[in-house]
Amino acid sequence: MSPQLGAKAGSPQVGDRPRVVLGVAGGIAAYKGVEVLRGLTESGHSVTVVPTAAALKFVGEPTWAALSAHPIATSVWANAHEVSHVKLGQQADCVVVAPATADLIARATHGIANDLLTNVLLTARCPIVLAPAMHTEMWQHPATQCNVAALRARGVIVLEPAAGRLTGADFGPGRLPDPAAIVAAVQDVLRRPPTGDLAGRRVVVSAGGTRESWDPVRFIGNISSGRQGVELARTAVSRGALVTLVAAHLDVPIPAGVTVVPVSSAEDLLQAMAAAARDADAVVMAAAVADFRPEAVASGKIKKPDEPVNVSLKLSQTVDVLAELVRRREGELPVIVGFAAETAADATELAELGRRKLARKGCELLVVNEVGRQVVFGAEENEVTILGHEGTQVHVARSSKAAISDAVWDAVVHEWKRA
């Protein structure tokens, strides 16, 4: 199987609805494929379901037909005159398999076409997304990991499975990603023709706001939602990268297909980012770091006095995570991207503030946005300027944070090509 990345010119669609083939392999998580189907149809996609024979033992054909409003394709022998095993893959705008079992992944890797779904995977010339689900031991087995690496090298998007409760009492990585997150991953793929320029690259993204404890129930922080960092991680997945998301406190869901490292304080963030950056090709510091922390942290809750009093809190600066990451890097140098939220009188002053910060931090790229009017934190849109250490400057007019993310990754790819 060697899919060509990018939607085909003139590929058939139902009206303006993209055609998606939803493959379902024979794992217990097949029942969650129903939620993926509903999410795709309700968001405007025309979906044809291709379950394996084993999948139909978990969820029956009438369920798939009723929810997709299409006949179910189950065999290469059914409607042979329509050559379904070829046409389904040829006409699809995206093929997603959820769940993708270890068996399905192995057959897809080696081009074994012994049922309808694996035939579709061989004939598809559109983006392919696999959402694995299996026991931890199966996911971590060298054979599975080798197969996943081979598929990713060909441009297939293999999402990282979630960690959590599996069949029975088992717990660990191998759980099907959240169905809504799988739907979002498919939408990301369809949003633009995938370039595959991040395929096989290891990237680390930080997101969210850090918190510095004052006592066990109070903290100093900021109002970052983490949305931009999450969109950077999601977009990198859809472009084929292996993504580690170092997540501080988020107000938005974590995307499918990432390895998550939760953190709280600035020091936590630095340690997690430094560890993840050791074998990374790019590091993006999109987290909003609290710049100050209390010098002393109370071991118990500070009681509120009966009478109003003034309370003083002595602060000290937190670690400069971005500058420290630049200072610590060694060996094969990753491209490091910083973010700067600034207040400025105009675009000229904003760019000048960014240039000074870029020089001070020592990173390759700095993404600068103006804040202070409640127009960025938590919003779904942004407007930024991407500054390069060689004097480049790219302005991205107000657009979705997903589009901003694509522009940032485009700049990172440009840096890789220059190296």
Beta strands, then each sheet from edge to edge (+ up, - down):
strand 1: 19-24
strand 2: 46-51
strand 3: 94-100
strand 4: 128-132
strand 5: 157-158
strand 6: 162-165
strand 7: 171-175
strand 8: 202-207
strand 9: 212-215
strand 10: 218-220
strand 11: 242-247
strand 12: 258-262
strand 13: 282-285
strand 14: 292-294
strand 15: 315-317
strand 16: 335-342
strand 17: 365-370
strand 18: 381-388
strand 19: 393-400
sheet 1: 2+ 1+ 3+ 4+ 5+
sheet 2: 6+ 7-
sheet 3: 12+ 11+ 8+ 13+ 16+ 17+ 18- 19+
sheet 4: 9+ 10-
sheet 5: 14+ 15-
end
